[in-house]
Amino acid sequence: YYIMEEAESQVLPRVAEKMRYKEILKTYIARIYKNDYDTNFLLKNRCENLIKNFEECGKEILISEHQEILGAKFCHQRICPICNYRKSTKTWHKMHEIVSHLENKDYVLITLTVKNCNAEILAKTLSELLQSFKRLTNRKTWQKAFTGYFRGVEITYNAKENTYHPHIHVLAHCSNSYFRENYIDNDKLRQMWQKSARLNYYVQTDIRKVENNKKGIAEVAKYAVKMSSILETTITSQKLKAVQILNSVLYKRRLVALGGDIKKVAQKLNIDIESDEEPEEKAGEWYKYNKGKYERKNVRTYVKR
């Protein structure tokens, strides 16, 4: 949960760490975009711009006095370690602002799973997973227990079995009567989820009270899949193909969502949880990445174009 707990002064070293890792991945990412690993890759075009944007991403960044990343040339690709980190931090800050406006501070963290699947049915499984969650939130038992939610999707990859594990994390806002009358334990949650997802097999679920809302937000704010993390230990053609498949399956998918009172507060505050727009007219200091670290440049003002 470094996103919210690390010292402000650690933002630049953290981004520099991601940049060093990105340099290692650069050659492999170029080959992924050129379809070197999977001839059925859905993004068929050999887009040289994607490769170039990936290479240039994060080389110069604008940092505020509060150590917030205000702007830079980002590639906005889900395959990018820099953009994954930035997206997670932005989502966390947005959610932190939203929940600070809610009077009731009781939340539970929920995990909903289905069994692993292979690449051929991953896209279908992901769509069914989201439809199942919608059915779950329409249940009266759910609506009595929770007044709102922040939902995120995560996909992990099992290299040993060459399978994918899509699942859902939810930060659910408890009703005032949740702990007195409408409490849901894990057995009850599992039954509700199995019916909503129409599963004919035993499934793992988890529900627990969030003692630290910041940690709960961070768990859900984690980007859907940190595809570059698949390659953190050993880089093989199988893992590179998996990254290529994930990049294809997640293309243009909306992976986080709000509901209930959390969504209403976000709308009132004019917060778009998935927006990637930069702030308007904010001043900060520019830093340029050079030889494994960031060096300070002149103070400038970043203006949204």
C-alpha positions as CSV (number, residue, x, y, z in Angstrom):
1,Y,0.0,0.0,0.0
2,Y,2.9,2.4,-0.8
3,I,0.5,4.6,-2.7
4,M,-0.8,6.4,0.4
5,E,1.7,5.5,3.0
6,E,5.0,6.4,1.5
7,A,6.5,9.8,2.3
8,E,5.9,12.5,-0.2
9,S,9.6,12.7,-0.9
10,Q,9.5,9.1,-2.2
11,V,7.4,9.9,-5.3
12,L,10.3,10.7,-7.6
13,P,12.4,7.7,-6.5
14,R,9.3,5.5,-7.0
15,V,8.7,6.8,-10.5
16,A,12.5,6.4,-11.2
17,E,12.3,2.8,-10.1
18,K,9.5,2.2,-12.6
19,M,11.4,4.0,-15.3
20,R,14.4,1.7,-14.8
21,Y,12.1,-1.3,-15.1
22,K,10.5,0.2,-18.2
23,E,14.0,0.4,-19.8
24,I,14.4,-3.3,-19.3
25,L,11.0,-4.0,-20.9
26,K,11.4,-1.7,-23.8
27,T,12.8,-4.2,-26.3
28,Y,10.1,-6.8,-25.4
29,I,7.3,-4.3,-25.5
30,A,8.3,-3.3,-29.1
31,R,8.1,-7.0,-30.1
32,I,4.7,-7.4,-28.4
33,Y,3.3,-4.5,-30.4
34,K,4.7,-6.1,-33.6
35,N,2.8,-9.3,-32.9
36,D,6.0,-11.4,-32.5
37,Y,4.4,-13.7,-29.9
38,D,0.8,-14.3,-30.9
39,T,-0.5,-14.2,-34.5
40,N,-4.1,-13.9,-33.2
41,F,-3.3,-10.7,-31.3
42,L,-6.5,-8.6,-31.5
43,L,-4.6,-5.3,-32.0
44,K,-3.4,-6.3,-35.4
45,N,-1.9,-3.0,-36.5
46,R,1.9,-2.6,-36.1
47,C,1.6,0.8,-34.5
48,E,5.0,2.3,-34.3
49,N,3.5,5.3,-32.5
50,L,2.6,3.0,-29.6
51,I,6.2,1.8,-29.3
52,K,7.6,5.4,-29.5
53,N,5.1,6.7,-27.0
54,F,6.0,3.9,-24.6
55,E,9.7,4.7,-24.9
56,E,9.2,8.4,-24.3
57,C,6.7,8.0,-21.4
58,G,7.7,9.7,-18.2
59,K,11.1,11.0,-19.3
60,E,10.0,14.5,-18.1
61,I,7.5,15.0,-15.4
62,L,6.0,18.0,-13.6
63,I,5.8,17.6,-9.8
64,S,3.8,19.9,-7.5
65,E,5.1,21.2,-4.1
66,H,2.9,18.4,-2.5
67,Q,4.8,15.8,-4.6
68,E,1.8,15.2,-6.9
69,I,2.5,14.3,-10.5
70,L,0.8,17.1,-12.4
71,G,1.9,16.4,-15.9
72,A,4.2,14.7,-18.4
73,K,4.3,13.0,-21.7
74,F,2.5,9.8,-20.7
75,C,1.7,7.0,-23.1
76,H,-1.5,6.0,-21.3
77,Q,-0.9,2.3,-22.1
78,R,-2.0,-0.4,-19.7
79,I,1.2,-2.3,-20.5
80,C,3.3,0.6,-19.1
81,P,4.7,0.5,-15.5
82,I,4.8,4.3,-15.3
83,C,1.2,4.7,-16.3
84,N,0.1,1.8,-14.1
85,Y,1.6,3.6,-11.1
86,R,0.2,7.0,-12.1
87,K,-3.3,5.6,-12.7
88,S,-3.3,3.8,-9.3
89,T,-2.2,7.0,-7.4
90,K,-4.7,9.2,-9.2
91,T,-7.6,6.8,-8.5
92,W,-6.6,6.5,-4.9
93,H,-6.5,10.3,-4.5
94,K,-9.9,10.7,-6.2
95,M,-11.5,8.0,-4.0
96,H,-10.0,9.5,-0.8
97,E,-11.7,12.8,-1.6
98,I,-15.0,11.0,-2.3
99,V,-15.1,9.0,0.9
100,S,-14.1,12.0,3.0
101,H,-17.5,13.5,2.1
102,L,-19.5,10.5,3.3
103,E,-20.7,10.7,6.9
104,N,-20.8,7.0,7.7
105,K,-17.1,5.7,7.7
106,D,-17.9,2.0,7.8
107,Y,-16.7,0.0,4.9
108,V,-16.0,-3.7,4.0
109,L,-13.6,-5.0,1.5
110,I,-15.1,-7.8,-0.7
111,T,-13.3,-10.2,-3.1
112,L,-15.4,-12.1,-5.7
113,T,-13.8,-14.8,-7.8
114,V,-14.5,-17.4,-10.5
115,K,-12.3,-20.3,-11.6
116,N,-9.3,-19.7,-13.8
117,C,-9.8,-19.7,-17.5
118,N,-7.6,-20.0,-20.6
119,A,-6.9,-17.3,-23.1
120,E,-9.6,-18.3,-25.6
121,I,-12.5,-17.5,-23.2
122,L,-10.9,-14.8,-21.1
123,A,-12.8,-11.9,-22.7
124,K,-16.1,-13.8,-22.4
125,T,-15.3,-14.7,-18.7
126,L,-14.5,-11.1,-17.9
127,S,-17.8,-9.8,-19.5
128,E,-19.8,-12.5,-17.5
129,L,-18.0,-11.5,-14.3
130,L,-19.1,-7.9,-14.6
131,Q,-22.7,-8.9,-15.5
132,S,-22.7,-11.2,-12.4
133,F,-21.6,-8.3,-10.2
134,K,-24.5,-6.2,-11.5
135,R,-26.9,-8.9,-10.6
136,L,-25.4,-9.1,-7.2
137,T,-25.8,-5.4,-6.5
138,N,-29.5,-5.6,-7.6
139,R,-30.2,-8.2,-4.8
140,K,-32.3,-6.8,-2.0
141,T,-29.9,-8.3,0.6
142,W,-27.1,-6.4,-0.9
143,Q,-29.0,-3.1,-1.1
144,K,-30.0,-3.4,2.5
145,A,-26.4,-4.0,3.6
146,F,-24.6,-1.5,1.4
147,T,-25.4,2.0,0.2
148,G,-22.6,2.3,-2.4
149,Y,-19.5,0.8,-3.7
150,F,-16.2,1.3,-5.6
151,R,-15.5,-1.7,-7.8
152,G,-12.3,-2.7,-9.5
153,V,-11.3,-5.7,-11.7
154,E,-8.0,-7.5,-11.4
155,I,-6.6,-10.3,-13.6
156,T,-3.7,-12.4,-12.4
157,Y,-1.8,-14.8,-14.6
158,N,-0.7,-18.4,-13.6
159,A,2.4,-19.1,-15.6
160,K,2.6,-22.7,-14.4
161,E,-0.8,-23.6,-15.7
162,N,-1.0,-20.9,-18.4
163,T,-4.4,-19.6,-17.2
164,Y,-5.9,-16.3,-16.2
165,H,-7.8,-15.4,-13.0
166,P,-10.2,-12.5,-13.3
167,H,-11.7,-11.4,-10.1
168,I,-13.4,-8.4,-8.5
169,H,-12.4,-6.2,-5.5
170,V,-15.1,-4.1,-4.0
171,L,-15.0,-1.3,-1.3
172,A,-18.6,-1.4,-0.1
173,H,-20.1,1.4,1.9
174,C,-22.1,-0.1,4.8
175,S,-25.6,1.0,5.6
176,N,-26.2,2.4,9.1
177,S,-28.0,-0.9,10.0
178,Y,-25.3,-3.2,8.5
179,F,-23.7,-4.4,11.8
180,R,-27.0,-4.5,13.7
181,E,-29.5,-6.1,11.2
182,N,-28.1,-6.7,7.7
183,Y,-24.7,-8.2,8.4
184,I,-23.3,-10.4,5.6
185,D,-20.7,-13.1,6.6
186,N,-18.6,-14.9,4.1
187,D,-20.8,-17.9,3.8
188,K,-23.8,-15.8,3.0
189,L,-21.7,-13.7,0.5
190,R,-20.5,-16.9,-1.2
191,Q,-24.1,-18.1,-1.6
192,M,-25.2,-14.7,-3.0
193,W,-22.3,-14.6,-5.4
194,Q,-22.8,-18.2,-6.7
195,K,-26.4,-17.4,-7.5
196,S,-25.6,-14.1,-9.1
197,A,-22.8,-15.6,-11.2
198,R,-24.8,-18.7,-11.9
199,L,-21.9,-20.9,-10.9
200,N,-22.3,-24.7,-10.4
201,Y,-19.0,-25.1,-8.5
202,Y,-17.6,-24.0,-5.1
203,V,-16.1,-20.5,-5.3
204,Q,-13.8,-18.5,-3.1
205,T,-15.1,-15.2,-1.7
206,D,-13.9,-12.9,1.1
207,I,-15.5,-10.1,3.1
208,R,-13.9,-8.2,5.9
209,K,-14.3,-4.9,7.7
210,V,-11.9,-2.2,6.6
211,E,-10.1,-0.9,9.7
212,N,-8.1,1.6,7.6
213,N,-10.1,3.1,4.7
214,K,-6.9,4.1,3.0
215,K,-5.8,0.5,2.6
216,G,-9.2,-0.5,1.4
217,I,-9.1,2.1,-1.3
218,A,-5.6,1.1,-2.3
219,E,-6.6,-2.5,-2.7
220,V,-9.4,-1.6,-5.2
221,A,-7.4,1.2,-6.8
222,K,-4.7,-1.2,-7.9
223,Y,-4.7,-1.2,-11.7
224,A,-6.7,-4.0,-13.3
225,V,-3.6,-5.9,-14.2
226,K,0.0,-4.8,-13.9
227,M,1.0,-6.6,-17.0
228,S,4.6,-5.7,-16.7
229,S,4.7,-7.4,-13.3
230,I,4.2,-10.7,-15.1
231,L,7.7,-10.3,-16.4
232,E,9.3,-9.3,-13.1
233,T,11.0,-12.7,-12.4
234,T,11.8,-14.4,-15.7
235,I,11.0,-13.3,-19.2
236,T,9.8,-16.1,-21.5
237,S,7.9,-16.2,-24.8
238,Q,4.9,-17.7,-22.9
239,K,4.8,-14.7,-20.5
240,L,5.2,-12.2,-23.3
241,K,2.3,-13.8,-25.2
242,A,0.3,-13.6,-22.0
243,V,1.0,-9.9,-21.7
244,Q,0.0,-9.5,-25.4
245,I,-3.3,-11.3,-24.8
246,L,-4.1,-9.3,-21.7
247,N,-3.3,-6.0,-23.4
248,S,-5.7,-7.1,-26.2
249,V,-8.5,-8.3,-23.9
250,L,-8.5,-5.2,-21.8
251,Y,-8.4,-2.8,-24.7
252,K,-11.0,0.0,-24.1
253,R,-12.6,-1.8,-21.2
254,R,-13.9,0.2,-18.2
255,L,-12.3,-1.5,-15.3
256,V,-13.4,0.5,-12.3
257,A,-16.9,1.7,-11.4
258,L,-18.8,3.4,-8.7
259,G,-22.3,2.8,-7.4
260,G,-24.9,4.2,-5.0
261,D,-24.0,7.1,-2.7
262,I,-20.3,6.9,-3.7
263,K,-21.3,7.5,-7.3
264,K,-23.6,10.4,-6.3
265,V,-20.9,12.1,-4.3
266,A,-18.4,11.7,-7.2
267,Q,-21.0,13.3,-9.5
268,K,-21.5,16.2,-7.0
269,L,-17.8,16.8,-6.8
270,N,-17.5,16.4,-10.6
271,I,-15.0,13.5,-10.2
272,D,-14.6,11.1,-13.1
273,I,-12.9,8.0,-11.5
274,E,-11.5,6.9,-14.8
275,S,-10.6,10.2,-16.4
276,D,-7.0,10.6,-17.4
277,E,-7.1,14.4,-17.9
278,E,-4.3,16.5,-16.6
279,P,-5.0,19.4,-14.2
280,E,-5.4,22.9,-15.6
281,E,-2.9,25.7,-14.9
282,K,-1.0,24.2,-12.1
283,A,2.6,25.1,-11.3
284,G,5.4,22.8,-10.4
285,E,8.9,21.8,-11.0
286,W,10.0,19.8,-14.1
287,Y,12.3,16.8,-13.7
288,K,14.1,15.0,-16.4
289,Y,15.0,11.3,-16.2
290,N,18.7,10.8,-16.8
291,K,20.9,7.7,-16.0
292,G,18.5,6.0,-13.6
293,K,17.2,9.1,-11.7
294,Y,15.3,12.3,-12.1
295,E,17.2,15.7,-12.2
296,R,15.4,19.0,-11.5
297,K,14.9,21.5,-14.3
298,N,13.4,24.9,-14.3
299,V,10.0,25.8,-12.7
300,R,7.2,25.9,-15.2
301,T,3.5,26.0,-15.4
302,Y,1.6,23.1,-17.0
303,V,-1.6,24.2,-18.9
304,K,-4.0,21.6,-20.3
305,R,-4.3,21.9,-24.1
